[in-house]
Amino acid sequence: MEKPCYEHTTEFGKRNPYLAAIVPDAIENAMDALLPDAFEAALDRRCERVYYKYQSFKTDLREGIGEVAGVLFRVARHAYEKFHIHDLVFGVYHLALHHATVDAVDAVEGRTVQDQELINSLIQATDAAAAAYCPTRKELCAAAGISDADLLLLEPVTTTTRPAYAVWVDAPRQRLVWGFRGTTDLNDMLTDACASCEPYAGGYAHWGMLQAARWFAANELPRVRGFLDQHPGYELLLVGHSLGAGTAAMLAHVIKNNAEAGRVMAGVKFQAVGVATPACLTEELAAGCSDYVTSLVLMHDVVPRFSIHNVFAMKEEMDATKWGDILADTLKDWVVADVIENSATYKRLAASSQTHARNMRGAAARWWLELSSWAFSIRHYYGILMPNSAAQQGSSGTAARHNTAAAATAETARAAMGNAQVVADAVAGVQQGLENVAKEDVHEVFAPGGREPPSSSVIS
């Protein structure tokens, strides 16, 4: 990185160019006279570090973060045009049901690996990929089974489109191991998410991982070649997991197909092993590097299978199941009724209906009792005041009339009491019927999909 571009004219500025860049010219002489030379030098070194950090941040912001944001925007816009939230909520579910119905299986062609030496080498590469995750020298040396002197390079801090990495010596196997760490922080997530297809070598590559591979080829490959020159006859093993695996595979492809990187690594035998390698190259390019790139996939791991092509292929397969029509039919049967029944509005209406039903039952009971009482009173008084024909025919004296009237009154009273019992029985029947209605749950009776209300009621 270049120093400040302007030329200093004072002795203070020439001795302390970074400090002078932030000090006004008017006070340079005063600071030169007041501050000891050692203190000026210490301040200048601190200003130099701040300056370089600022320049690095400016470069990342202009070339890294801005470009990453643009790629993310293109990917998101393309995905939004093809996918909607209901595709993920309902489409994937119905696709899984379809796969279960047709007993779908992975169409993976291949053969069982019988070479024990190859199996052992892949296990060792997997252990090396795991060691690359260690952030400190002590932890990495313990995980890789090496001494501190064998750890040649460790960079645990990530930047935009550049994962963390380490280089160490595997003396028993006479090789240098260049390990790349997988996704662990926001910078790595941004690199993963930059899945735009970048034209590359007659095909396409994952934009984020291609940028990472190109950065390593331009900035670290010459240094790694220097380490190899210090260990004549050693091979180079590129390893990583997830994002690290994609970076290792892409870097191996760049070394093989880029003229400048090929000249740097001329005469060096190298191999790349990726654990859960993401889809970072189109099919033709991936097939072309099968001689020097090996990808390990554990069972149904989604990472190696997750690519833009496979996502859109899944979308087409989801649409072929006609899950929208199936969902519409299902809604007619139970979803709408269930949504209505469990909605807050329906619950308020049901509670209000129950309240009105109780009020109506009480009003009906009171009305019936008042009507019964009124009818009983009319019947009672009518029986007492009704003319007695026997009394009109006879005129045998006052005693006879009184006896006849008393008998008629007693007979009328007995009839009235009998009628009162009938009324009481009717009132009791009404009350019993109302109690039975009160036990009914209006919410269940009139809920969507529930049983219909009774067509008629008979009270006896």
C-alpha positions in Angstrom: 0.0 0.0 0.0 1.4 3.4 -1.0 2.4 6.2 1.5 0.6 9.5 1.5 0.9 11.0 -1.9 1.9 14.5 -1.1 5.5 15.6 -0.5 6.6 16.9 2.9 8.8 20.0 2.9 9.7 20.3 6.6 12.1 18.2 8.6 9.3 17.2 10.9 7.3 15.9 7.9 10.1 14.0 6.4 10.9 12.3 9.6 7.3 11.5 10.5 5.2 11.4 7.3 2.1 9.7 8.8 2.0 12.0 11.8 2.5 15.1 9.7 -0.4 14.0 7.5 -2.8 14.8 10.4 -1.0 17.7 12.0 -1.7 21.2 10.7 1.3 22.9 9.1 1.1 25.8 11.5 2.0 23.7 14.6 4.6 21.4 13.1 7.5 23.5 14.3 6.0 23.7 17.8 5.5 20.0 18.0 9.0 19.4 16.7 10.4 21.6 19.4 8.3 20.2 22.3 8.2 16.5 21.6 11.2 14.2 22.0 12.3 12.4 18.9 11.5 8.9 20.3 7.9 10.0 21.2 7.5 11.5 17.7 8.6 8.2 16.2 6.2 6.2 18.3 3.3 8.5 17.3 4.3 8.2 13.7 4.2 4.4 13.8 0.7 4.5 15.4 -0.5 6.9 12.7 1.0 4.6 10.1 -1.1 1.6 11.4 -4.2 3.7 11.5 -3.5 5.0 7.9 -3.1 1.5 6.5 -6.2 0.2 8.3 -8.2 3.1 6.8 -6.9 2.5 3.3 -7.7 -1.2 3.7 -11.2 -0.4 4.9 -11.7 2.0 1.9 -10.6 -0.7 -0.5 -12.9 -3.3 1.0 -15.8 -0.9 1.0 -15.2 0.2 -2.6 -14.2 -3.1 -4.2 -15.5 -5.8 -1.7 -18.6 -4.8 0.2 -20.0 -2.8 -2.7 -19.6 -5.6 -5.2 -20.9 -8.1 -2.7 -24.0 -6.0 -2.1 -24.6 -5.8 -5.9 -24.3 -9.6 -6.3 -26.6 -10.2 -3.4 -29.2 -7.8 -4.9 -29.1 -9.7 -8.2 -29.4 -13.1 -6.6 -32.3 -11.9 -4.4 -34.1 -10.2 -7.3 -33.8 -13.3 -9.5 -35.0 -15.6 -6.7 -37.9 -13.3 -5.9 -39.1 -13.5 -9.4 -39.2 -17.3 -9.3 -40.2 -18.0 -5.7 -42.9 -17.0 -3.3 -43.4 -17.8 0.3 -46.2 -20.2 -0.4 -43.8 -22.3 -2.5 -41.7 -22.9 0.6 -44.6 -23.4 3.0 -46.8 -25.6 0.9 -44.9 -26.6 -2.2 -42.0 -28.4 -0.4 -44.5 -30.2 1.9 -46.5 -31.6 -1.0 -43.3 -32.5 -2.9 -42.2 -34.5 0.1 -45.6 -36.3 0.1 -45.2 -37.0 -3.6 -41.7 -38.4 -3.1 -43.0 -40.7 -0.3 -45.8 -41.9 -2.5 -43.6 -42.8 -5.4 -40.8 -44.1 -3.2 -38.3 -41.7 -4.7 -34.6 -42.4 -4.1 -31.4 -40.6 -4.9 -30.2 -41.3 -8.4 -26.5 -41.5 -7.6 -24.4 -43.7 -9.8 -21.1 -45.1 -8.6 -19.3 -47.9 -7.0 -18.2 -48.8 -3.5 -14.6 -47.7 -2.7 -12.5 -50.7 -1.9 -9.1 -49.1 -1.9 -8.1 -48.9 1.8 -5.2 -46.6 1.0 -7.5 -44.1 -0.7 -9.9 -44.4 2.3 -7.1 -43.6 4.7 -6.0 -40.6 2.7 -9.5 -39.2 2.6 -9.8 -39.6 6.4 -6.6 -37.8 6.9 -7.8 -35.0 4.6 -11.0 -34.7 6.6 -9.0 -34.4 9.9 -6.9 -31.7 8.2 -10.1 -29.8 7.1 -11.3 -29.9 10.7 -8.0 -28.6 12.0 -8.3 -25.6 9.7 -11.1 -24.3 12.0 -8.8 -23.8 14.9 -8.2 -20.1 15.5 -4.9 -20.3 17.5 -1.6 -21.8 16.8 -1.7 -24.0 19.9 -5.1 -25.4 19.0 -4.3 -26.0 15.4 -1.0 -27.7 16.2 -2.8 -30.1 18.6 -5.6 -30.8 16.1 -3.1 -31.4 13.2 -0.6 -33.3 15.3 2.3 -31.0 14.4 4.8 -28.9 16.3 4.7 -25.1 16.3 7.7 -25.0 14.0 5.7 -26.9 11.4 2.9 -24.3 11.3 4.2 -22.0 8.6 1.2 -19.6 8.3 -2.0 -18.9 10.2 -4.5 -16.2 9.3 -7.6 -16.7 11.6 -9.3 -13.4 10.5 -11.7 -13.4 7.6 -12.4 -10.5 5.2 -15.0 -10.1 2.5 -14.8 -13.0 0.0 -11.7 -14.4 1.7 -12.0 -17.1 4.4 -9.5 -17.8 7.1 -6.6 -20.2 6.3 -3.4 -21.9 7.5 -0.4 -23.7 6.0 1.5 -26.3 7.8 4.0 -29.1 7.1 2.9 -32.8 7.2 6.4 -34.3 7.4 5.4 -38.0 7.7 3.6 -37.8 4.3 6.0 -35.3 2.8 3.5 -32.6 1.8 2.4 -29.2 2.7 -1.2 -28.8 3.8 -3.1 -25.6 2.9 -6.3 -25.6 4.9 -9.2 -23.3 4.4 -11.8 -22.7 7.1 -15.5 -23.0 6.5 -18.3 -20.6 7.3 -18.0 -19.1 10.8 -18.8 -15.4 10.6 -20.7 -12.7 8.6 -17.9 -12.3 6.0 -18.1 -16.0 5.3 -21.9 -15.9 5.1 -21.7 -13.1 2.5 -19.2 -15.1 0.5 -21.6 -18.1 0.5 -24.6 -15.9 -0.4 -22.9 -14.4 -3.4 -24.2 -17.3 -5.6 -24.4 -15.4 -8.8 -23.1 -17.2 -11.8 -19.8 -15.7 -13.0 -18.6 -16.6 -16.5 -15.4 -18.6 -16.1 -13.3 -20.9 -18.3 -16.1 -21.5 -20.8 -18.6 -22.2 -18.1 -19.8 -20.6 -14.9 -18.6 -20.5 -11.3 -19.9 -19.4 -7.9 -19.0 -15.7 -7.8 -18.0 -15.5 -4.1 -15.8 -18.6 -4.1 -14.2 -17.6 -7.4 -13.2 -14.3 -5.9 -11.7 -16.0 -2.9 -9.7 -18.4 -5.2 -8.4 -15.5 -7.3 -7.4 -13.6 -4.2 -5.4 -16.5 -2.9 -3.8 -17.1 -6.3 -2.7 -13.5 -6.5 -1.6 -12.8 -2.9 -0.6 -16.1 -1.2 0.3 -18.6 -3.9 3.8 -17.1 -4.4 4.5 -17.4 -0.7 3.2 -21.0 -0.5 5.5 -21.8 -3.5 8.4 -20.4 -1.4 7.5 -22.8 1.4 7.5 -25.6 -1.1 10.9 -24.6 -2.3 12.1 -24.9 1.3 10.9 -28.5 1.3 12.0 -30.1 -2.0 9.9 -33.0 -3.2 6.9 -32.1 -1.1 3.4 -32.1 -2.6 0.7 -29.6 -1.9 -2.7 -30.7 -0.4 -5.6 -28.2 -0.5 -8.3 -29.1 2.0 -11.4 -27.5 3.5 -14.9 -28.0 4.6 -18.0 -26.3 3.2 -16.9 -22.8 2.1 -13.3 -23.9 2.7 -13.9 -26.9 0.4 -15.3 -24.8 -2.3 -12.4 -22.4 -2.0 -9.9 -25.3 -2.2 -11.6 -26.8 -5.3 -11.8 -23.4 -7.0 -8.1 -22.6 -6.2 -7.0 -25.9 -7.6 -9.0 -25.2 -10.8 -7.4 -21.8 -11.1 -3.9 -23.2 -10.6 -4.6 -25.7 -13.4 -6.2 -23.3 -15.9 -4.7 -19.9 -15.2 -1.5 -19.2 -17.0 0.1 -17.0 -14.3 -0.9 -19.3 -11.4 0.3 -22.3 -13.4 3.8 -20.7 -13.9 4.0 -20.0 -10.1 3.2 -23.7 -9.3 5.2 -25.2 -12.2 6.6 -28.6 -11.3 4.5 -28.9 -8.1 2.2 -31.8 -7.7 -1.0 -30.8 -5.9 -4.4 -32.3 -5.0 -7.6 -30.8 -3.5 -10.0 -32.6 -1.2 -13.2 -31.0 -0.1 -15.6 -32.1 2.6 -19.2 -31.2 1.7 -18.0 -29.1 -1.3 -20.7 -26.7 -2.4 -21.7 -26.5 -6.1 -19.1 -24.0 -7.3 -18.7 -25.0 -11.0 -20.9 -26.0 -13.8 -21.1 -29.7 -14.7 -18.6 -29.6 -17.6 -16.0 -27.7 -15.6 -16.5 -30.0 -12.5 -16.0 -33.1 -14.6 -12.8 -31.7 -16.1 -11.1 -31.4 -12.7 -12.0 -34.8 -11.4 -8.4 -36.0 -11.7 -7.1 -33.5 -9.0 -10.2 -32.6 -7.0 -12.1 -35.0 -4.7 -15.3 -34.2 -3.0 -16.6 -36.0 0.0 -20.4 -36.0 0.6 -22.0 -37.4 3.8 -25.3 -39.2 3.1 -28.0 -36.7 2.4 -26.0 -33.5 3.2 -27.8 -30.6 1.6 -24.8 -28.3 1.1 -23.2 -30.2 -1.8 -26.6 -30.5 -3.5 -27.7 -26.9 -2.9 -27.3 -24.9 -6.1 -29.3 -22.4 -8.1 -29.9 -25.1 -10.8 -31.1 -27.6 -8.3 -33.4 -25.1 -6.6 -35.1 -24.2 -9.8 -35.3 -27.9 -10.8 -37.1 -28.4 -7.5 -39.4 -25.6 -8.3 -40.4 -27.2 -11.6 -40.9 -30.5 -9.8 -43.1 -28.8 -7.2 -45.2 -27.2 -9.8 -45.7 -30.6 -11.5 -47.3 -32.0 -8.4 -50.1 -29.4 -8.8 -50.0 -28.7 -5.1 -52.0 -25.5 -5.6 -55.1 -27.5 -6.7 -54.6 -30.0 -3.9 -54.4 -27.2 -1.4 -57.5 -25.5 -2.8 -59.5 -28.7 -2.4 -58.2 -29.2 1.1 -59.2 -25.6 2.0 -62.8 -26.4 1.0 -62.9 -29.3 3.5 -61.3 -28.1 6.6 -59.0 -25.2 6.5 -61.5 -22.4 6.1 -63.9 -23.9 8.7 -61.0 -24.3 11.1 -59.7 -20.8 10.5 -63.2 -19.3 11.0 -63.8 -21.4 14.1 -60.5 -20.4 15.7 -60.7 -16.7 14.8 -61.1 -14.1 17.5 -64.2 -12.6 15.7 -66.0 -16.0 15.6 -65.2 -16.5 19.3 -66.7 -13.1 20.2 -69.8 -13.9 18.1 -70.2 -17.3 19.8 -69.9 -15.8 23.2 -72.4 -13.1 22.3 -74.8 -15.8 20.9 -74.6 -17.7 24.2 -75.4 -14.6 26.2 -78.4 -13.7 24.0 -79.6 -17.3 24.2 -79.5 -17.2 28.0 -81.4 -13.9 28.1 -84.0 -15.3 25.7 -84.4 -18.4 27.8 -84.9 -16.3 30.9 -87.5 -14.1 29.2 -89.4 -17.1 27.8 -89.5 -18.6 31.3 -90.8 -15.4 32.8 -93.4 -14.9 30.1 -94.7 -18.5 30.5 -94.9 -18.2 34.2 -96.8 -14.9 34.0 -99.1 -16.3 31.3 -99.8 -19.4 33.4 -100.5 -17.4 36.5 -102.8 -15.1 34.6 -104.7 -18.1 33.1 -105.0 -19.8 36.5 -106.4 -16.6 38.0 -109.0 -16.2 35.3 -110.0 -19.8 35.6 -110.2 -19.5 39.4 -112.3 -16.4 39.5 -114.5 -17.6 36.6 -115.3 -20.8 38.5 -116.3 -18.8 41.6 -118.5 -16.2 39.7 -120.1 -18.7 37.3 -124.0 -18.8 37.8 -125.3 -22.1 39.4 -128.4 -23.4 37.5 -129.4 -25.5 40.4 -129.5 -22.5 42.7 -131.7 -20.6 40.1 -134.4 -23.4 40.0 -134.9 -23.8 43.7 -136.3 -21.3 46.1 -136.7 -23.4 49.2 -135.1 -21.0 51.5 -131.9 -19.4 52.6 -130.3 -22.5 54.0 -130.8 -24.5 50.8 -129.3 -21.7 48.7 -126.3 -21.4 51.1 -125.8 -25.2 51.0 -126.0 -25.3 47.2 -123.6 -22.3 46.9 -121.2 -24.0 49.3 -121.2 -27.2 47.3 -120.7 -25.4 44.0 -117.8 -23.4 45.5 -116.2 -26.6 46.8 -116.6 -28.3 43.4 -115.2 -25.2 41.6 -112.2 -25.1 44.0 -111.4 -28.7 43.4 -111.5 -28.2 39.7 -109.3 -25.1 40.0 -106.8 -27.0 42.1 -106.7 -29.7 39.4 -106.1 -27.1 36.7 -103.4 -25.5 38.8 -101.5 -28.9 38.9 -101.7 -29.0 35.1 -100.3 -25.6 34.9 -97.6 -26.4 37.4 -96.7 -29.5 35.4 -96.5 -27.5 32.2 -94.3 -24.9 33.8 -92.0 -27.6 35.1 -91.8 -29.1 31.6 -90.8 -25.7 30.2 -88.1 -25.2 32.8 -86.7 -28.7 32.2 -86.7 -28.0 28.5 -84.9 -24.7 29.0 -82.3 -26.4 31.2 -81.6 -29.0 28.5 -81.1 -26.2 26.0 -78.8 -24.5 28.4 -76.6 -27.5 28.5 -76.1 -27.4 24.7 -72.9 -25.7 23.6 -73.9 -23.1 21.0 -70.3 -22.9 19.8 -70.4 -26.6 18.9 -74.0 -26.6 17.5 -73.4 -23.8 15.1 -69.6 -24.1 14.4 -68.7 -24.6 10.7 -68.7 -28.3 10.0 -70.6 -29.1 13.2 -74.0 -30.7 13.6 -77.0 -28.8 12.5 -79.4 -27.2 15.1 -82.6 -29.2 15.8 -85.4 -28.6 13.4 -88.1 -28.5 16.0 -88.6 -28.7 19.8 -91.5 -30.4 21.5 -92.2 -29.4 25.1 -94.7 -31.5 27.0 
